[in-house]
Amino acid sequence: HSHNITWEWTADPDDETPELARWVIWRDRMPQSGSGWAADPGWRASILGHEDSYIGAGLVTDYNYRYYIYPVDRAGNVGPSHTKATSGFILSATDTIGPNSVSSINAEAVSWKSVELTWDQTSDNAGGSGVAGYDWWAMDDEPAWTWTSIGISTDTVNDPATYLDYGLKPGRTYYYAVRPFDVEGNFGGWYEDPFTNDFVTTPMR
């Protein structure tokens, strides 16, 4: 079963500018009984620039986790890493049902290398632990139409909410899918319908 952790940080004053759009977070993991850090496969998170805390979802028992946080501006430029944190977890869960699916999403290219995704907040099941975030995936038209994880948003307050997908290539068509998860790490159903409004073509440079 998967679990969550909440952690906080203090931003470098040099990063707190009007151009700061997102904090992007990566993490490594290591078994408590082993040695050596390795990237947590397919995991990346993004939160709004004014936030100073984060709920890390999808943690599994008996692992240590290490986090890295980077500032990203609206054009998708990434700054240097600032924060690292490590913790170990041996947890249990009581909520085993995921939240309701997202009803719709919208994608808009804000530069040739970044897309802003917008969606309405969803709700958890009756008696659940509460929505903790959203798991985002994407595929493009080259080379093989394969879905790939692009990260996690923990924005459960703003409605509609936004997420920035960055590091894209110019002139490509990107398709998006999302599923919510709750505080206990349970995932809800997917929203994916590549033939409506959740795709976008990035402009040429």
C-alpha positions in Angstrom: 0.0 0.0 0.0 1.1 3.6 -0.6 1.2 6.5 1.8 1.9 10.3 2.1 4.2 12.7 4.0 3.8 16.5 4.4 7.0 18.6 4.5 7.7 22.4 4.4 10.6 24.6 3.3 11.7 28.3 3.3 12.4 29.7 -0.2 15.6 31.5 -1.2 14.6 35.2 -1.5 16.2 35.3 -4.9 13.5 32.9 -6.2 10.5 34.8 -4.9 10.0 37.0 -8.0 6.9 37.6 -10.1 8.3 35.2 -12.8 8.3 32.3 -10.4 5.4 30.0 -11.6 6.1 26.6 -10.1 8.2 24.5 -7.7 9.1 21.2 -9.4 10.0 18.3 -7.1 11.9 15.1 -7.8 12.7 12.3 -5.4 15.0 9.4 -4.9 14.3 6.3 -2.8 16.3 3.6 -1.0 15.2 0.4 0.9 15.7 0.8 4.6 17.4 -2.6 4.5 19.7 -1.7 1.6 22.1 1.0 0.5 22.3 3.4 -2.5 19.8 6.0 -3.7 18.0 5.6 -7.0 15.4 7.8 -8.8 11.8 6.9 -8.0 10.6 5.8 -11.5 8.1 8.0 -13.2 7.7 10.4 -10.3 7.7 14.2 -10.5 5.6 16.8 -8.8 4.7 20.5 -9.5 3.1 23.1 -7.1 2.4 26.8 -7.4 5.2 29.2 -6.8 3.6 30.8 -3.7 3.4 27.5 -1.9 5.8 26.5 0.9 4.7 23.0 1.7 4.0 19.7 -0.1 2.3 16.4 0.4 4.5 13.6 -1.0 2.1 10.9 -2.3 2.7 7.3 -3.4 5.2 6.3 -0.7 5.7 2.6 0.1 6.6 1.1 3.4 10.2 0.3 4.4 11.8 2.9 2.1 13.7 6.1 2.7 12.9 9.0 0.4 15.0 12.1 -0.6 13.4 15.1 -2.3 14.9 17.8 -4.5 13.0 21.1 -5.3 13.6 23.4 -8.2 12.1 26.8 -9.1 10.5 27.1 -12.6 9.4 30.3 -14.3 6.4 30.7 -16.6 8.4 30.0 -19.8 9.6 26.7 -18.4 13.2 27.6 -17.4 14.4 25.6 -14.5 16.6 27.0 -11.7 19.1 25.1 -9.4 18.0 22.6 -6.7 17.5 24.1 -3.2 16.0 21.6 -0.8 16.7 17.9 0.1 14.9 15.8 2.7 15.0 12.2 3.8 12.6 10.1 5.8 11.7 6.5 6.4 8.2 5.1 6.7 6.5 2.1 8.3 2.8 3.0 8.1 -0.7 1.5 7.9 -3.9 2.8 6.2 -7.6 2.8 6.9 -9.1 4.4 3.7 -8.9 2.1 0.7 -11.2 3.8 -1.8 -9.9 6.5 -4.3 -11.5 9.9 -5.0 -14.0 10.7 -7.8 -12.5 11.2 -11.3 -11.8 14.6 -12.7 -14.7 15.8 -14.9 -12.7 17.8 -17.5 -9.3 19.3 -18.3 -8.0 21.9 -20.6 -4.5 22.3 -22.1 -2.9 25.6 -23.4 0.6 26.1 -24.8 2.1 29.1 -22.9 5.4 28.8 -24.8 7.0 26.5 -27.3 8.3 24.3 -24.5 5.6 24.4 -21.8 1.9 23.7 -21.5 -0.5 24.9 -18.8 -3.1 22.3 -17.7 -6.3 23.5 -16.1 -9.1 21.4 -14.4 -11.9 21.6 -11.8 -11.3 20.2 -8.4 -12.9 16.8 -7.6 -14.1 15.3 -4.3 -13.2 12.2 -2.3 -15.6 9.4 -1.5 -18.0 9.8 1.5 -15.9 9.2 4.7 -12.6 9.2 2.8 -9.3 10.8 3.9 -9.6 13.7 1.4 -8.2 14.5 -2.0 -4.4 15.1 -1.7 -3.4 15.7 -5.4 -3.5 14.7 -9.0 -1.3 12.3 -11.0 -0.6 13.6 -14.5 0.4 11.6 -17.7 1.0 12.7 -21.3 1.8 11.3 -24.7 2.8 13.0 -27.9 2.7 12.2 -31.6 6.3 11.0 -31.8 7.6 8.4 -31.7 5.0 5.8 -30.6 2.0 7.3 -28.8 3.1 6.1 -25.4 1.6 7.4 -22.1 4.4 8.7 -19.8 4.1 10.1 -16.2 4.8 13.9 -16.1 4.4 14.5 -12.4 2.0 15.2 -9.5 0.1 18.3 -8.6 -0.9 18.8 -5.0 -3.0 21.9 -5.6 -6.3 20.9 -4.0 -7.4 24.5 -3.1 -7.5 26.6 -6.3 -10.6 25.9 -8.4 -9.9 25.7 -11.3 -6.4 24.3 -10.5 -3.4 24.5 -12.8 -0.3 22.4 -13.6 2.7 23.3 -15.8 4.2 20.6 -18.1 7.6 21.9 -19.2 10.6 20.7 -21.2 8.5 20.0 -24.3 9.5 20.1 -28.0 8.2 22.7 -30.5 5.6 21.7 -33.1 4.5 18.6 -31.2 0.9 17.5 -30.3 0.6 16.5 -26.7 -2.3 14.6 -25.1 -3.0 14.5 -21.4 -4.7 12.2 -18.8 -5.1 12.7 -15.0 -6.3 10.7 -12.0 -6.8 12.1 -8.4 -5.4 10.4 -5.2 -6.3 10.8 -1.6 -4.4 11.4 1.6 -3.9 7.6 2.1 -2.5 7.3 -1.5 -5.5 5.6 -3.1 -6.0 6.6 -6.8 -9.3 7.5 -8.4 -10.3 6.8 -12.0 -8.6 8.3 -15.0 -9.9 11.2 -17.1 -8.6 10.7 -20.6 -10.3 11.5 -23.8 -7.7 12.5 -26.4 -10.4 13.6 -28.9 -11.9 16.5 -26.9 -10.1 19.4 -25.2 -7.1 17.8 -23.4 -4.6 18.0 -26.3 -2.5 20.9 -27.5 0.2 21.5 -30.2 3.2 23.5 -29.1 4.2 26.4 -31.4 7.4 26.5 -33.4 10.3 28.5 -31.9 
